[in-house]
C-alpha cells in the first residue's frame, strides 16, 4: 500500500525535506533554463542585457547551491527516480 501526502503525491520513501528539495531543484532548473532562453532573445538595451545577465547568474548559483545541498543529504534507502 502506498502512502500519500495531503497533496496526493506518493512518498516513495521520501522525507518531507527530500521532497521539498527535489521541488526546489526542479524549479531552480526551470528558472535557469528560462534565463538562458531570455539571454538568447534579449534586445540591445544595455539595462536589459545587464538584468538578464544578473538573472542568469543568480539562477545558476541557486541551482548550484541546491545541488550541493542535495549531495549532502542521505539518499540511501530511497527508491525514487528523478526525471
Backbone as CSV, one residue per row, in Angstrom:
resi,resn,N_x,N_y,N_z,CA_x,CA_y,CA_z,C_x,C_y,C_z
1,UNK,0.837,-1.184,0.000,0.000,0.000,0.000,0.879,1.243,0.000
2,UNK,0.565,2.193,-0.840,1.338,3.432,-0.918,0.865,4.417,0.140
3,UNK,1.803,5.207,0.587,1.473,6.288,1.496,1.370,7.559,0.670
4,UNK,0.384,8.388,0.955,0.175,9.620,0.208,0.196,10.806,1.147
5,UNK,0.753,11.905,0.670,0.715,13.153,1.417,-0.591,13.873,1.110
6,UNK,-0.812,14.984,1.762,-2.054,15.749,1.598,-2.266,16.212,0.159
7,UNK,-1.183,16.481,-0.561,-1.347,16.979,-1.929,-1.342,15.842,-2.951
8,UNK,-1.694,14.647,-2.506,-1.871,13.471,-3.366,-0.614,13.060,-4.126
9,UNK,0.500,13.139,-3.494,1.733,12.664,-4.117,2.220,11.440,-3.348
10,UNK,2.686,10.402,-4.052,3.215,9.243,-3.332,4.544,9.601,-2.674
11,UNK,4.797,9.052,-1.514,6.025,9.391,-0.796,7.222,8.637,-1.335
12,UNK,7.057,7.395,-1.738,8.161,6.570,-2.232,9.338,6.578,-1.263
13,UNK,9.074,6.668,0.002,10.139,6.654,0.990,10.820,7.997,1.186
14,UNK,10.310,9.044,0.588,10.937,10.359,0.708,10.485,11.052,1.982
15,UNK,11.435,11.668,2.629,11.068,12.526,3.749,10.560,13.836,3.174
16,UNK,9.941,14.625,4.016,9.449,15.932,3.572,10.601,16.811,3.082
17,UNK,11.744,16.717,3.766,12.915,17.509,3.386,13.400,17.128,1.988
18,UNK,13.457,15.839,1.705,13.894,15.381,0.390,12.923,15.848,-0.697
19,UNK,11.644,15.683,-0.431,10.646,16.064,-1.426,10.698,17.562,-1.714
20,UNK,10.790,18.374,-0.679,10.872,19.828,-0.859,12.108,20.209,-1.649
21,UNK,13.223,19.558,-1.351,14.465,19.857,-2.062,14.342,19.505,-3.538
22,UNK,13.718,18.388,-3.840,13.522,17.996,-5.240,12.655,19.032,-5.953
23,UNK,11.597,19.490,-5.300,10.753,20.523,-5.889,11.541,21.801,-6.139
24,UNK,12.368,22.211,-5.164,13.169,23.430,-5.317,14.182,23.285,-6.446
25,UNK,14.795,22.115,-6.564,15.788,21.878,-7.627,15.118,21.961,-8.989
26,UNK,13.955,21.341,-9.120,13.251,21.402,-10.404,12.872,22.834,-10.772
27,UNK,12.404,23.593,-9.792,12.037,24.988,-10.040,13.274,25.817,-10.398
28,UNK,14.378,25.615,-9.676,15.606,26.363,-9.958,16.137,26.035,-11.351
29,UNK,16.048,24.768,-11.744,16.500,24.377,-13.078,15.640,25.046,-14.154
30,UNK,14.337,25.076,-13.914,13.433,25.728,-14.858,13.740,27.221,-14.972
31,UNK,14.017,27.872,-13.843,14.360,29.296,-13.855,15.676,29.526,-14.585
32,UNK,16.629,28.634,-14.411,17.926,28.749,-15.071,17.761,28.619,-16.588
33,UNK,16.970,27.647,-17.008,16.733,27.451,-18.443,16.006,28.661,-19.032
34,UNK,15.018,29.172,-18.301,14.297,30.365,-18.772,15.235,31.562,-18.901
35,UNK,16.147,31.716,-17.946,17.109,32.824,-18.004,18.036,32.666,-19.212
36,UNK,18.445,31.423,-19.503,19.280,31.183,-20.682,18.523,31.538,-21.960
37,UNK,17.263,31.129,-22.020,16.447,31.443,-23.208,16.231,32.941,-23.345
38,UNK,16.044,33.612,-22.225,15.856,35.065,-22.262,17.118,35.750,-22.785
39,UNK,18.271,35.227,-22.406,19.533,35.796,-22.878,19.648,35.676,-24.399
40,UNK,19.118,34.594,-24.953,19.152,34.416,-26.407,18.308,35.453,-27.140
41,UNK,17.275,35.960,-26.473,16.336,36.857,-27.141,16.381,38.285,-26.606
42,UNK,17.390,38.600,-25.831,17.469,39.932,-25.236,17.703,40.990,-26.316
43,UNK,17.155,42.155,-26.070,17.336,43.254,-27.012,18.707,43.889,-26.860
44,UNK,18.869,45.035,-27.441,20.176,45.694,-27.422,20.291,46.747,-26.329
45,UNK,19.238,46.926,-25.531,19.300,47.918,-24.456,20.251,47.425,-23.363
46,UNK,21.164,48.293,-22.981,22.189,47.909,-22.012,21.587,47.468,-20.686
47,UNK,20.556,48.158,-20.226,19.937,47.817,-18.950,19.289,46.440,-19.000
48,UNK,18.675,46.127,-20.119,18.037,44.827,-20.262,19.073,43.711,-20.282
49,UNK,20.168,43.936,-20.970,21.248,42.957,-21.019,21.809,42.729,-19.614
50,UNK,22.031,43.821,-18.880,22.542,43.695,-17.518,21.595,42.893,-16.642
51,UNK,20.287,43.157,-16.763,19.303,42.446,-15.965,19.308,40.957,-16.292
52,UNK,19.347,40.625,-17.578,19.306,39.223,-17.985,20.560,38.492,-17.512
53,UNK,21.710,39.131,-17.599,22.949,38.506,-17.115,22.878,38.296,-15.607
54,UNK,22.337,39.291,-14.895,22.168,39.154,-13.447,21.219,37.999,-13.118
55,UNK,20.093,37.912,-13.835,19.116,36.843,-13.596,19.717,35.473,-13.898
56,UNK,20.498,35.384,-14.967,21.136,34.117,-15.324,22.150,33.700,-14.268
57,UNK,22.970,34.627,-13.829,23.974,34.325,-12.801,23.310,33.898,-11.501
58,UNK,22.261,34.597,-11.122,21.542,34.251,-9.897,20.911,32.872,-10.004
59,UNK,20.292,32.569,-11.119,19.656,31.276,-11.312,20.684,30.149,-11.276
60,UNK,21.845,30.370,-11.907,22.906,29.355,-11.895,23.392,29.083,-10.474
61,UNK,23.603,30.142,-9.712,24.089,29.989,-8.344,23.062,29.281,-7.466
62,UNK,21.803,29.636,-7.627,20.749,28.985,-6.837,20.697,27.496,-7.163
63,UNK,20.741,27.157,-8.428,20.722,25.755,-8.863,21.925,25.004,-8.300
64,UNK,23.084,25.628,-8.354,24.310,25.024,-7.847,24.226,24.783,-6.332
65,UNK,23.739,25.754,-5.595,23.613,25.621,-4.142,22.664,24.478,-3.784
66,UNK,21.546,24.396,-4.496,20.580,23.336,-4.209,21.143,21.956,-4.539
67,UNK,21.897,21.846,-5.620,22.514,20.566,-5.954,23.551,20.159,-4.904
68,UNK,24.308,21.139,-4.411,25.270,20.843,-3.349,24.562,20.376,-2.084
69,UNK,23.428,21.031,-1.775,22.661,20.615,-0.594,22.126,19.194,-0.780
70,UNK,21.706,18.859,-1.985,21.197,17.517,-2.261,22.297,16.475,-2.104
71,UNK,23.506,16.811,-2.497,24.622,15.870,-2.357,24.950,15.600,-0.896
72,UNK,24.664,16.550,-0.025,24.969,16.392,1.389,23.933,15.541,2.120
73,UNK,22.741,15.397,1.551,21.696,14.609,2.201,21.947,13.119,2.003
74,UNK,21.386,12.334,2.891,21.495,10.886,2.801,20.385,10.367,1.884
75,UNK,20.756,9.865,0.726,19.783,9.372,-0.243,19.701,7.860,-0.263
76,UNK,20.389,7.197,0.660,20.282,5.742,0.725,18.897,5.375,1.227
77,UNK,18.459,4.203,0.906,17.145,3.684,1.305,15.989,4.475,0.697
78,UNK,16.257,5.199,-0.372,15.192,5.933,-1.050,15.120,5.422,-2.480
79,UNK,13.990,4.856,-2.812,13.799,4.361,-4.172,12.970,5.370,-4.942
80,UNK,13.644,6.384,-5.449,12.953,7.454,-6.155,13.780,7.837,-7.354
81,UNK,13.154,7.957,-8.488,13.834,8.326,-9.716,13.434,9.735,-10.091
82,UNK,14.408,10.599,-10.278,14.146,11.974,-10.681,14.380,12.082,-12.170
83,UNK,13.345,12.417,-12.883,13.491,12.530,-14.332,13.746,13.948,-14.740
